[in-house]
Amino acid sequence: MKKAIIILSMVILAFLSFKNQPGNNEQTINPLIGDISFINKFGQKPNATTNEDLRIRTHLEFVENLFRQKDVSNLTAEQKENRIYLLDLLHEYWTEGIFPRNYDYANKRVPCFIDKNGRICAVGYLIEQTAGRQVAEKINTEYKYEKLLKMNDPIVYSWVARSGLTIKECAMIQPTYGEPPSKNYNYISEEYGITSAIFGGTNLALSTINAIQISEGTDNKTIPTIGLITGAGSVVLGLINLPENGSQGFYNTTNESQQILSIVNIGLGLTTMILSGWNLIDNKNPEDKAVTWNFFSYPIQGNQMMVGLNLKKGL
């Protein structure tokens, strides 16, 4: 009980703090309690680089725990039962982590009941699971980007009255959403780039030397041996850093630049290994590889002699 009082006090203080800072709540996760959930969990405010889904999950987890500790002795048995059921649904929702995005308001956080991809907000999900998708769709038609406290709709008020939650609690649940991030996922880390450059340059040089030695012949086994090692290293480097195709929310997260670099590392490494192995197996002295020639004679009819030329190239 003492813990609940402390948390409620923090919420009230946060609310008053944000209320006294005009325009500050436009970038917070919730217009009533701001980012107190994130501060409470991580000890700092979120910033422009904070993962959007992390902010939403943190907020919803916070309000769920807060509401579970609230004294609800004034509610009817039916309302208590409905309240517990809805909080269980809320837990299911934020745990699954499929949240809508704000596609229509740049540089501003706003609620979004159901976005263009059909992803539904937390309160919308609670309504959908208890009153049906059609009801949620109807609310979305009129109040897609509206704060819950400004939804002057009898359907909403009727649902809230039966839910065991107050209208303010529902408004505290309702997150705001930022526009889909324009983050560039085609990014190669400095460490991976430098390592790839070292392996790439080394393998390119070794492949060239191996090709020359295969052509001309050599007794030197050092180059092909090193080539097998660096080639294998390049293949392993490429495989470890080869990103999988994926998505986060509604945008592609495949790092195409890193994917291309990884494929190049694998290809160059395999090429170096093949040439090195060939050079090692086919290792011969230069004279065995050289082209030799000589003239010879042989008799023909009429006691005449014919001169011939013999060419021989080592394989």
CORBELFEN-V994544 format. One record per helix or strand of 3 or more residues. SS is the DSSP state (a for helix, b for strand). FROM is the first residue (numbers start at 1). LEN is the number of residues. Records with the same first field share a line. If there is no record, write none. Layout:
SS = FROM-LEN, FROM-LEN
//
This chain:
a = 2-18, 24-4, 36-7, 52-17, 77-20, 122-10, 133-11, 148-3, 154-10, 167-7, 190-27, 222-19, 256-26, 286-4, 301-3
b = 291-10, 304-10
//
